[in-house]
Amino acid sequence: MSNSSDATRVLDSIDTEIAEQLLSRRAALARGASTTGVVMAGLRMGTVPAALAALSTSAFGQGGRLPTAVTGVLNFALRLEYLEFEFYNRGLAAARLIPAADRTIFTTIQTHENVHVEYLRTALGASARPKPTFDYTAGGGSGTGPFADVFTNYATFLAVAQAFEDTGVRAYKGQAPTLLPYKDVLQAALTIHSVEGRHAAEVRRLRGNFADNEPNQGWVTLALTDIPGTAAVYANEQNIMQGGIDVTTIVTGIAAKEVSEAFDEPLTMAEILAIVTPFIAA
């Protein structure tokens, strides 16, 4: 199949409004090799979101320059995806860390995170920031932080995985308002956000041996956490105010705890960076 027909097939599979927001299929293909080339880079990665990300880079003007606001958000997301993808790569490579029964779960999550990294790097192009050096002990580069046994103790590995996934869900949500003027990029970011939510639920339930007992069930209850040092990850999750409405006043027979579980709260970029900074060595 030719590059042009492959690109047309991808564009046809994307929501019409999003495709039109970028540029028409025919206009995209008329741009020639540069546009088709970046679309094909996404196709080689095997995902429509990746192709969309590649196309959005080309669609935002001469030189494929993304708006500054978009570049900032995508590089912020890329840092988080770097953090997760290397974490799972190291965990799966660590001898006798992950039980055989659970390796399929983490291999799948690892694959997703690797795709997310390549997707964001493709969207950012030359603007993509390099991967930081990480200290998964949360020691800021000392290697002696509170999670010093993260790659030798499976319980610690699971706890850190949960904290990362729950952080990622709230991080993508927090950046949505910045991306509102850029519907194509917002849609692409939301495709990652929902997957991060599924990762979080799977890891949380795995940690609780699928018994769904607080606080290790598939959803977040209030601001509860049994992982030392992770209070900031769950800050304000006890919120019952949505859109200026106290939800407990419009439902009957449902406790505030369950109301808070029905909504997930965003975190700002500054709040997220404060959470992840101890895991960054350089």
Protein Blocks (a to p, Z undefined) as FASTA:
>chain_A
ZZklmmmmmmmmpcfklmmmmocfklmmmnommlmmmmmmmmmnopaklmmmmmmmmmno
ghiiacfklmmmmmmmmmmmmmmmmmmmmmmmpghkbgfklmmmmmmmmmmmmmmmmmmm
mmnmmmlccdddddfkonoonopafklmmmmcmklmmmmmmmmmmmmmmmmmmmmmmmmm
mmmlmmmmmmmmmmmmmmmmmmmmmmnoonopafkbfbdehjbdfbehilmmmgoklpcb
eghiafklmcghiafklmmmmpccdddfklmmmmmmmmpmZZ
